[in-house]
Amino acid sequence: KVSKVFKAFRIGKFLKLLNGESELATQVEELITSSSGALFGKVISISMSSFLIAHLLACFMAMSGDGWMRTYDPRAYDDDPASAWSWQRQYLAAIYWAFTTMTTVGYGDITPAGDMDRVYAIFAMLIGVSFYSYIIASVSSMVSSVDTKNAVYFEKMEELSSWMDHYGLEPALKRRVRRFFKQFYTDHSAI
């Protein structure tokens, strides 16, 4: 899964540009096959998913009605009513509402005013609590690291890297050996 994330960023094309002989290319490939690389990929995936869902909730909030901003009570130091705000400031308030709803905090400073707003708020709460549960489960899974197959795979890949470093293999050969064992452990259990 981590390699698919890096494919999205076109890391493979970058490594080909380096002609496979660069120390940077070797370090990037070692990061991808390490357990810390997998953890980093999972954190990035959760963060991006959080922002995407919050963005969608904020945009659909604006589409459900304009009552949200009418009920928002600006502080005493803010003279402009919410309806006179720029679209950037309204989006900031909407994304703030989305994150407080998703994290089940819900301060109550932005509330639905109409029936469609309330229907959407119920829907957003269901989506928010489901996604929040997913995040908690993912973080728990990362912390406990119960997946023995991946743990053994990463342990074997780290042993392989140490063995190759000890015997001073060339970077291109290291990459070919890593790719072979990555495919081998994909087809067969590392246990």
Secondary structure as GFF3:
##gff-version 3
##sequence-region A 1 191
A	DSSP	alpha_helix	2	8	.	.	.	ID=ss1
A	DSSP	alpha_helix	11	17	.	.	.	ID=ss2
A	DSSP	alpha_helix	23	32	.	.	.	ID=ss3
A	DSSP	alpha_helix	35	64	.	.	.	ID=ss4
A	DSSP	alpha_helix	67	71	.	.	.	ID=ss5
A	DSSP	three_ten_helix	82	84	.	.	.	ID=ss6
A	DSSP	alpha_helix	87	102	.	.	.	ID=ss7
A	DSSP	alpha_helix	115	144	.	.	.	ID=ss8
A	DSSP	alpha_helix	148	167	.	.	.	ID=ss9
A	DSSP	alpha_helix	171	187	.	.	.	ID=ss10
###
